[in-house]
Amino acid sequence: MKKGLPLYQIERCFLGTNEKFGDGSHKLYVNGAYRGDTPLGKLMHDFSCTNASDMYYEMLADGTITLEKIAEFVDLSIEEVKKLKANQTI
């Protein structure tokens, strides 16, 4: 997207009126290049690390992570993370 944002929320709309389509679909794109001093910025940093000792989050360095921890990092509810996973957007 090249806007420098950590997250991009996408919803469908009618182009002629810019009204939301309202079909319940919603996409969330995470900017993998984002490196801000936030939990998400640190998580994106860790995802790009090749050396576990350079990582912020020990659970990633250890190779174990749960949906609950992902939700905590990006400030989403576990239900939202499960929906994203079910839609294969994460």
GUVOVEX-762437 format. One record per residue: residue number from 1; residue in one letter; x, y, z of N, C-alpha, C in turn. Coordinates in Angstrom, 2 decimals. Last residue first. Example, Ala and Ser with C-alpha at 12.3 -4.5 7.8 and 13.67 -1.06 7.14 Angstrom:
2
<nr: 2	rest: S	n_c1: 12.85	n_c2: -2.25	n_c3: 7.08	ca_c1: 13.67	ca_c2: -1.06	ca_c3: 7.14	c_c1: 12.90	c_c2: 0.03	c_c3: 7.87>
<nr: 1	rest: A	n_c1: 13.19	n_c2: -5.69	n_c3: 7.80	ca_c1: 12.30	ca_c2: -4.50	ca_c3: 7.80	c_c1: 13.20	c_c2: -3.30	c_c3: 7.80>
This chain:
90
<nr: 90	rest: I	n_c1: -4.35	n_c2: -14.21	n_c3: 7.61	ca_c1: -3.13	ca_c2: -14.10	ca_c3: 8.42	c_c1: -2.35	c_c2: -15.38	c_c3: 8.26>
<nr: 89	rest: T	n_c1: -6.47	n_c2: -14.80	n_c3: 6.08	ca_c1: -5.88	ca_c2: -13.49	ca_c3: 5.86	c_c1: -4.69	c_c2: -13.25	c_c3: 6.77>
<nr: 88	rest: Q	n_c1: -8.19	n_c2: -17.03	n_c3: 6.06	ca_c1: -6.81	ca_c2: -17.15	ca_c3: 5.56	c_c1: -6.20	c_c2: -15.80	c_c3: 5.23>
<nr: 87	rest: N	n_c1: -10.50	n_c2: -17.05	n_c3: 7.40	ca_c1: -10.55	ca_c2: -16.45	ca_c3: 6.07	c_c1: -9.18	c_c2: -16.44	c_c3: 5.40>
<nr: 86	rest: A	n_c1: -9.60	n_c2: -18.09	n_c3: 9.77	ca_c1: -10.57	ca_c2: -18.87	ca_c3: 9.01	c_c1: -10.69	c_c2: -18.36	c_c3: 7.57>
<nr: 85	rest: K	n_c1: -8.04	n_c2: -15.94	n_c3: 10.63	ca_c1: -7.40	ca_c2: -17.21	ca_c3: 10.29	c_c1: -8.32	c_c2: -18.05	c_c3: 9.42>
<nr: 84	rest: L	n_c1: -10.03	n_c2: -14.06	n_c3: 11.14	ca_c1: -9.01	ca_c2: -13.77	ca_c3: 10.14	c_c1: -8.34	c_c2: -15.06	c_c3: 9.68>
<nr: 83	rest: K	n_c1: -11.37	n_c2: -15.40	n_c3: 13.20	ca_c1: -12.08	ca_c2: -15.10	ca_c3: 11.96	c_c1: -11.08	c_c2: -14.83	c_c3: 10.83>
<nr: 82	rest: K	n_c1: -9.33	n_c2: -15.44	n_c3: 15.12	ca_c1: -9.85	ca_c2: -16.71	ca_c3: 14.60	c_c1: -10.61	c_c2: -16.50	c_c3: 13.29>
<nr: 81	rest: V	n_c1: -9.10	n_c2: -12.70	n_c3: 15.57	ca_c1: -7.96	ca_c2: -13.43	ca_c3: 15.02	c_c1: -8.43	c_c2: -14.76	c_c3: 14.43>
<nr: 80	rest: E	n_c1: -11.61	n_c2: -12.16	n_c3: 16.70	ca_c1: -11.22	ca_c2: -11.51	ca_c3: 15.45	c_c1: -10.07	c_c2: -12.25	c_c3: 14.78>
<nr: 79	rest: E	n_c1: -11.42	n_c2: -13.71	n_c3: 19.03	ca_c1: -12.46	ca_c2: -14.02	ca_c3: 18.05	c_c1: -12.13	c_c2: -13.41	c_c3: 16.69>
<nr: 78	rest: I	n_c1: -9.45	n_c2: -12.43	n_c3: 20.41	ca_c1: -9.14	ca_c2: -13.76	ca_c3: 19.90	c_c1: -10.18	c_c2: -14.17	c_c3: 18.86>
<nr: 77	rest: S	n_c1: -9.24	n_c2: -8.98	n_c3: 19.41	ca_c1: -9.82	ca_c2: -10.04	ca_c3: 20.23	c_c1: -9.47	c_c2: -11.38	c_c3: 19.62>
<nr: 76	rest: L	n_c1: -6.13	n_c2: -7.24	n_c3: 18.99	ca_c1: -7.39	ca_c2: -7.75	ca_c3: 18.48	c_c1: -7.95	c_c2: -8.75	c_c3: 19.48>
<nr: 75	rest: D	n_c1: -3.47	n_c2: -6.23	n_c3: 19.25	ca_c1: -4.60	ca_c2: -5.60	ca_c3: 19.92	c_c1: -5.94	c_c2: -5.95	c_c3: 19.26>
<nr: 74	rest: V	n_c1: -1.33	n_c2: -7.61	n_c3: 18.39	ca_c1: -1.92	ca_c2: -6.67	ca_c3: 17.44	c_c1: -3.20	c_c2: -6.03	c_c3: 17.96>
<nr: 73	rest: F	n_c1: -0.63	n_c2: -9.17	n_c3: 20.63	ca_c1: 0.36	ca_c2: -8.32	ca_c3: 19.96	c_c1: -0.30	c_c2: -7.24	c_c3: 19.11>
<nr: 72	rest: E	n_c1: -3.00	n_c2: -10.60	n_c3: 21.23	ca_c1: -2.46	ca_c2: -9.65	ca_c3: 22.20	c_c1: -1.49	c_c2: -8.67	c_c3: 21.53>
<nr: 71	rest: A	n_c1: -3.17	n_c2: -12.26	n_c3: 18.98	ca_c1: -4.24	ca_c2: -11.28	ca_c3: 19.26	c_c1: -3.73	c_c2: -10.20	c_c3: 20.22>
<nr: 70	rest: I	n_c1: -0.91	n_c2: -13.81	n_c3: 19.39	ca_c1: -0.99	ca_c2: -12.97	ca_c3: 18.21	c_c1: -2.03	c_c2: -11.87	c_c3: 18.44>
<nr: 69	rest: K	n_c1: -1.71	n_c2: -15.12	n_c3: 21.74	ca_c1: -0.57	ca_c2: -14.20	ca_c3: 21.79	c_c1: -0.55	c_c2: -13.29	c_c3: 20.57>
<nr: 68	rest: E	n_c1: -3.84	n_c2: -16.66	n_c3: 20.78	ca_c1: -4.07	ca_c2: -15.69	ca_c3: 21.84	c_c1: -2.94	c_c2: -14.66	c_c3: 21.90>
<nr: 67	rest: L	n_c1: -2.63	n_c2: -18.36	n_c3: 18.99	ca_c1: -3.52	ca_c2: -17.33	ca_c3: 18.48	c_c1: -3.78	c_c2: -16.26	c_c3: 19.52>
<nr: 66	rest: T	n_c1: 0.82	n_c2: -18.78	n_c3: 20.04	ca_c1: -0.59	ca_c2: -19.16	ca_c3: 20.03	c_c1: -1.41	c_c2: -18.04	c_c3: 19.40>
<nr: 65	rest: I	n_c1: 4.02	n_c2: -20.11	n_c3: 19.30	ca_c1: 3.15	ca_c2: -18.95	ca_c3: 19.43	c_c1: 1.70	c_c2: -19.44	c_c3: 19.32>
<nr: 64	rest: T	n_c1: 7.37	n_c2: -21.11	n_c3: 19.37	ca_c1: 5.99	ca_c2: -21.41	ca_c3: 19.75	c_c1: 5.21	c_c2: -20.12	c_c3: 19.90>
<nr: 63	rest: G	n_c1: 10.05	n_c2: -20.56	n_c3: 18.93	ca_c1: 9.31	ca_c2: -21.27	ca_c3: 17.90	c_c1: 7.89	c_c2: -21.64	c_c3: 18.26>
<nr: 62	rest: D	n_c1: 11.61	n_c2: -19.01	n_c3: 20.49	ca_c1: 11.51	ca_c2: -20.42	ca_c3: 20.88	c_c1: 10.75	c_c2: -21.25	c_c3: 19.86>
<nr: 61	rest: A	n_c1: 11.13	n_c2: -16.60	n_c3: 19.27	ca_c1: 12.49	ca_c2: -17.13	ca_c3: 19.24	c_c1: 12.51	c_c2: -18.62	c_c3: 19.59>
<nr: 60	rest: L	n_c1: 8.50	n_c2: -16.31	n_c3: 20.01	ca_c1: 8.84	ca_c2: -16.50	ca_c3: 18.60	c_c1: 10.23	c_c2: -17.10	c_c3: 18.46>
<nr: 59	rest: M	n_c1: 8.79	n_c2: -16.02	n_c3: 22.75	ca_c1: 7.98	ca_c2: -17.14	ca_c3: 22.25	c_c1: 8.21	c_c2: -17.37	c_c3: 20.76>
<nr: 58	rest: E	n_c1: 10.29	n_c2: -13.66	n_c3: 22.99	ca_c1: 10.91	ca_c2: -14.95	ca_c3: 23.30	c_c1: 10.12	c_c2: -16.12	c_c3: 22.72>
<nr: 57	rest: Y	n_c1: 10.44	n_c2: -10.99	n_c3: 20.92	ca_c1: 9.52	ca_c2: -11.87	ca_c3: 21.60	c_c1: 10.09	c_c2: -13.28	c_c3: 21.74>
<nr: 56	rest: Y	n_c1: 12.56	n_c2: -9.73	n_c3: 19.59	ca_c1: 12.01	ca_c2: -9.12	ca_c3: 20.79	c_c1: 11.22	c_c2: -10.15	c_c3: 21.62>
<nr: 55	rest: M	n_c1: 15.50	n_c2: -11.30	n_c3: 18.19	ca_c1: 14.05	ca_c2: -11.13	ca_c3: 18.31	c_c1: 13.67	c_c2: -10.48	c_c3: 19.63>
<nr: 54	rest: D	n_c1: 18.10	n_c2: -12.03	n_c3: 17.94	ca_c1: 17.77	ca_c2: -10.66	ca_c3: 17.57	c_c1: 16.29	c_c2: -10.33	c_c3: 17.79>
<nr: 53	rest: S	n_c1: 18.24	n_c2: -14.72	n_c3: 18.42	ca_c1: 18.76	ca_c2: -13.83	ca_c3: 19.48	c_c1: 18.48	c_c2: -12.36	c_c3: 19.17>
<nr: 52	rest: A	n_c1: 17.39	n_c2: -15.92	n_c3: 16.06	ca_c1: 16.47	ca_c2: -15.85	ca_c3: 17.20	c_c1: 16.95	c_c2: -14.89	c_c3: 18.28>
<nr: 51	rest: N	n_c1: 17.91	n_c2: -14.66	n_c3: 12.96	ca_c1: 18.63	ca_c2: -15.07	ca_c3: 14.16	c_c1: 17.71	c_c2: -14.85	c_c3: 15.37>
<nr: 50	rest: T	n_c1: 16.39	n_c2: -13.62	n_c3: 11.04	ca_c1: 16.94	ca_c2: -14.94	ca_c3: 10.75	c_c1: 17.70	c_c2: -15.49	c_c3: 11.95>
<nr: 49	rest: C	n_c1: 13.39	n_c2: -11.71	n_c3: 11.17	ca_c1: 14.69	ca_c2: -12.09	ca_c3: 11.73	c_c1: 15.11	c_c2: -13.49	c_c3: 11.27>
<nr: 48	rest: S	n_c1: 10.85	n_c2: -11.07	n_c3: 10.42	ca_c1: 11.88	ca_c2: -10.97	ca_c3: 9.38	c_c1: 13.27	c_c2: -11.40	c_c3: 9.88>
<nr: 47	rest: F	n_c1: 9.35	n_c2: -11.29	n_c3: 12.69	ca_c1: 9.01	ca_c2: -12.16	ca_c3: 11.57	c_c1: 10.08	c_c2: -12.14	c_c3: 10.48>
<nr: 46	rest: D	n_c1: 10.41	n_c2: -9.20	n_c3: 14.24	ca_c1: 10.72	ca_c2: -10.59	ca_c3: 14.59	c_c1: 10.43	c_c2: -11.54	c_c3: 13.44>
<nr: 45	rest: H	n_c1: 9.24	n_c2: -7.00	n_c3: 12.94	ca_c1: 10.70	ca_c2: -7.13	ca_c3: 13.02	c_c1: 11.07	c_c2: -8.59	c_c3: 13.25>
<nr: 44	rest: M	n_c1: 6.58	n_c2: -7.51	n_c3: 13.52	ca_c1: 7.02	ca_c2: -7.54	ca_c3: 12.13	c_c1: 8.54	c_c2: -7.66	c_c3: 12.04>
<nr: 43	rest: L	n_c1: 6.73	n_c2: -7.13	n_c3: 16.32	ca_c1: 6.36	ca_c2: -8.44	ca_c3: 15.78	c_c1: 6.79	c_c2: -8.56	c_c3: 14.32>
<nr: 42	rest: K	n_c1: 7.36	n_c2: -4.44	n_c3: 16.45	ca_c1: 8.32	ca_c2: -5.41	ca_c3: 16.97	c_c1: 8.02	c_c2: -6.81	c_c3: 16.44>
<nr: 41	rest: G	n_c1: 4.99	n_c2: -3.41	n_c3: 15.39	ca_c1: 6.28	ca_c2: -3.13	ca_c3: 14.75	c_c1: 7.34	c_c2: -4.11	c_c3: 15.18>
<nr: 40	rest: L	n_c1: 3.14	n_c2: -4.29	n_c3: 17.32	ca_c1: 3.06	ca_c2: -4.80	ca_c3: 15.96	c_c1: 4.37	c_c2: -4.57	c_c3: 15.21>
<nr: 39	rest: P	n_c1: 4.01	n_c2: -2.85	n_c3: 19.64	ca_c1: 4.01	ca_c2: -4.32	ca_c3: 19.62	c_c1: 3.95	c_c2: -4.90	c_c3: 18.21>
<nr: 38	rest: T	n_c1: 6.15	n_c2: -0.22	n_c3: 18.39	ca_c1: 4.87	ca_c2: -0.70	ca_c3: 18.90	c_c1: 4.93	c_c2: -2.22	c_c3: 18.95>
<nr: 37	rest: D	n_c1: 7.89	n_c2: 1.51	n_c3: 16.89	ca_c1: 8.16	ca_c2: 1.10	ca_c3: 18.27	c_c1: 6.84	c_c2: 0.75	c_c3: 18.96>
<nr: 36	rest: G	n_c1: 7.71	n_c2: 0.21	n_c3: 13.49	ca_c1: 7.50	ca_c2: 1.20	ca_c3: 14.53	c_c1: 7.78	c_c2: 0.63	c_c3: 15.91>
<nr: 35	rest: R	n_c1: 8.09	n_c2: -1.08	n_c3: 11.05	ca_c1: 9.04	ca_c2: -1.32	ca_c3: 12.14	c_c1: 8.90	c_c2: -0.29	c_c3: 13.24>
<nr: 34	rest: Y	n_c1: 6.56	n_c2: -2.65	n_c3: 8.28	ca_c1: 6.41	ca_c2: -1.70	ca_c3: 9.39	c_c1: 7.35	c_c2: -2.07	c_c3: 10.53>
<nr: 33	rest: A	n_c1: 6.56	n_c2: -4.59	n_c3: 6.40	ca_c1: 7.74	ca_c2: -3.72	ca_c3: 6.44	c_c1: 7.69	c_c2: -2.73	c_c3: 7.59>
<nr: 32	rest: G	n_c1: 4.09	n_c2: -5.78	n_c3: 6.54	ca_c1: 5.25	ca_c2: -6.54	ca_c3: 6.99	c_c1: 6.52	c_c2: -5.73	c_c3: 7.07>
<nr: 31	rest: N	n_c1: 1.19	n_c2: -4.58	n_c3: 7.39	ca_c1: 2.36	ca_c2: -4.10	ca_c3: 6.68	c_c1: 3.60	c_c2: -4.78	c_c3: 7.25>
<nr: 30	rest: V	n_c1: -1.63	n_c2: -6.53	n_c3: 7.04	ca_c1: -0.57	ca_c2: -6.12	ca_c3: 7.96	c_c1: 0.64	c_c2: -5.74	c_c3: 7.12>
<nr: 29	rest: Y	n_c1: -4.94	n_c2: -6.01	n_c3: 6.19	ca_c1: -3.60	ca_c2: -6.27	ca_c3: 5.69	c_c1: -2.60	c_c2: -5.72	c_c3: 6.69>
<nr: 28	rest: L	n_c1: -8.02	n_c2: -7.24	n_c3: 6.52	ca_c1: -7.02	ca_c2: -6.53	ca_c3: 7.30	c_c1: -5.66	c_c2: -6.95	c_c3: 6.76>
<nr: 27	rest: K	n_c1: -11.28	n_c2: -7.02	n_c3: 5.23	ca_c1: -9.91	ca_c2: -7.52	ca_c3: 5.12	c_c1: -8.99	c_c2: -6.62	c_c3: 5.93>
<nr: 26	rest: H	n_c1: -14.54	n_c2: -8.11	n_c3: 5.29	ca_c1: -13.60	ca_c2: -7.14	ca_c3: 5.83	c_c1: -12.22	c_c2: -7.76	c_c3: 5.74>
<nr: 25	rest: S	n_c1: -17.98	n_c2: -8.61	n_c3: 4.63	ca_c1: -16.58	ca_c2: -8.91	ca_c3: 4.34	c_c1: -15.70	c_c2: -7.76	c_c3: 4.82>
<nr: 24	rest: G	n_c1: -20.55	n_c2: -7.81	n_c3: 5.04	ca_c1: -19.84	ca_c2: -8.40	ca_c3: 6.17	c_c1: -18.39	c_c2: -8.73	c_c3: 5.89>
<nr: 23	rest: D	n_c1: -21.76	n_c2: -6.42	n_c3: 3.09	ca_c1: -21.88	ca_c2: -7.88	ca_c3: 3.02	c_c1: -21.13	c_c2: -8.58	c_c3: 4.14>
<nr: 22	rest: G	n_c1: -21.71	n_c2: -3.64	n_c3: 2.75	ca_c1: -22.47	ca_c2: -4.22	ca_c3: 3.85	c_c1: -22.64	c_c2: -5.72	c_c3: 3.79>
<nr: 21	rest: F	n_c1: -20.64	n_c2: -1.66	n_c3: 1.13	ca_c1: -21.44	ca_c2: -2.71	ca_c3: 0.51	c_c1: -22.26	c_c2: -3.47	c_c3: 1.54>
<nr: 20	rest: K	n_c1: -20.72	n_c2: 1.77	n_c3: 1.98	ca_c1: -20.24	ca_c2: 0.43	ca_c3: 2.26	c_c1: -21.20	c_c2: -0.59	c_c3: 1.67>
<nr: 19	rest: E	n_c1: -20.70	n_c2: 4.25	n_c3: -0.59	ca_c1: -21.39	ca_c2: 3.59	ca_c3: 0.52	c_c1: -20.80	c_c2: 2.20	c_c3: 0.72>
<nr: 18	rest: N	n_c1: -19.70	n_c2: 5.57	n_c3: -2.77	ca_c1: -18.77	ca_c2: 5.31	ca_c3: -1.66	c_c1: -19.46	c_c2: 4.74	c_c3: -0.43>
<nr: 17	rest: T	n_c1: -21.15	n_c2: 5.76	n_c3: -5.07	ca_c1: -21.62	ca_c2: 6.51	ca_c3: -3.90	c_c1: -20.69	c_c2: 6.43	c_c3: -2.70>
<nr: 16	rest: G	n_c1: -19.81	n_c2: 4.34	n_c3: -7.06	ca_c1: -20.56	ca_c2: 5.54	ca_c3: -7.42	c_c1: -20.94	c_c2: 6.40	c_c3: -6.23>
<nr: 15	rest: L	n_c1: -18.72	n_c2: 2.08	n_c3: -5.79	ca_c1: -17.85	ca_c2: 3.13	ca_c3: -6.30	c_c1: -18.59	c_c2: 4.43	c_c3: -6.61>
<nr: 14	rest: F	n_c1: -19.61	n_c2: 0.70	n_c3: -2.82	ca_c1: -20.14	ca_c2: 1.05	ca_c3: -4.13	c_c1: -19.33	c_c2: 2.23	c_c3: -4.65>
<nr: 13	rest: C	n_c1: -17.05	n_c2: -1.26	n_c3: -1.18	ca_c1: -18.02	ca_c2: -0.15	ca_c3: -1.24	c_c1: -18.51	c_c2: 0.00	c_c3: -2.67>
<nr: 12	rest: R	n_c1: -15.45	n_c2: -3.43	n_c3: 1.19	ca_c1: -16.01	ca_c2: -3.20	ca_c3: -0.14	c_c1: -17.01	c_c2: -2.05	c_c3: -0.08>
<nr: 11	rest: E	n_c1: -12.66	n_c2: -2.54	n_c3: 3.19	ca_c1: -14.06	ca_c2: -2.94	ca_c3: 3.08	c_c1: -14.53	c_c2: -2.63	c_c3: 1.67>
<nr: 10	rest: I	n_c1: -9.66	n_c2: -2.95	n_c3: 4.93	ca_c1: -10.30	ca_c2: -2.85	ca_c3: 3.62	c_c1: -11.74	c_c2: -3.33	c_c3: 3.72>
<nr: 9	rest: Q	n_c1: -7.14	n_c2: -1.53	n_c3: 6.78	ca_c1: -8.45	ca_c2: -2.17	ca_c3: 6.86	c_c1: -9.18	c_c2: -1.89	c_c3: 5.56>
<nr: 8	rest: Y	n_c1: -3.83	n_c2: -1.99	n_c3: 7.35	ca_c1: -4.75	ca_c2: -1.43	ca_c3: 6.37	c_c1: -6.05	c_c2: -2.21	c_c3: 6.44>
<nr: 7	rest: L	n_c1: -1.30	n_c2: -1.15	n_c3: 9.72	ca_c1: -2.43	ca_c2: -1.99	ca_c3: 9.31	c_c1: -3.27	c_c2: -1.23	c_c3: 8.29>
<nr: 6	rest: P	n_c1: 0.79	n_c2: 0.71	n_c3: 9.84	ca_c1: 1.03	ca_c2: -0.67	ca_c3: 10.29	c_c1: -0.05	c_c2: -1.63	c_c3: 9.81>
<nr: 5	rest: L	n_c1: 1.53	n_c2: 2.84	n_c3: 7.01	ca_c1: 0.69	ca_c2: 2.46	ca_c3: 8.14	c_c1: 1.00	c_c2: 1.02	c_c3: 8.57>
<nr: 4	rest: G	n_c1: 2.85	n_c2: 3.66	n_c3: 4.74	ca_c1: 3.56	ca_c2: 3.70	ca_c3: 6.01	c_c1: 2.75	c_c2: 3.31	c_c3: 7.22>
<nr: 3	rest: K	n_c1: 1.83	n_c2: 3.36	n_c3: 2.28	ca_c1: 1.35	ca_c2: 4.53	ca_c3: 3.01	c_c1: 2.04	c_c2: 4.66	c_c3: 4.37>
<nr: 2	rest: K	n_c1: 2.07	n_c2: 1.11	n_c3: 0.56	ca_c1: 3.07	ca_c2: 2.19	ca_c3: 0.56	c_c1: 2.58	c_c2: 3.49	c_c3: 1.19>
<nr: 1	rest: M	n_c1: 0.82	n_c2: -1.19	n_c3: 0.00	ca_c1: 0.00	ca_c2: 0.00	ca_c3: 0.00	c_c1: 0.87	c_c2: 1.26	c_c3: 0.00>
